[in-house]
Amino acid sequence: MNIYEKAGDFLVNTSQLIIGGVILANIMEQNINAITIYAIGVATVIVFLVGAYWLYRISKKK
């Protein structure tokens, strides 16, 4: 396992934690706009997963 695969794993794990954080933030029912939290969470998860895919592809080329 090289550094690109490890970085990809890190991004996948981080995106899973973000999903959990978004769900917990909405369960807690604080004074937070749910649509904003979901939008930021989804956008961040998509960016992290695209980055993880990109890193996996780089690791397989070498």
Secondary structure, DSSP 8 states (H G I E B T S, - for coil): --HHHHHHHHHHHHHHHHHHHHHHHHHTT-S--HHHHHHHHHHHHHHHHHHHHHHHHHHHH-
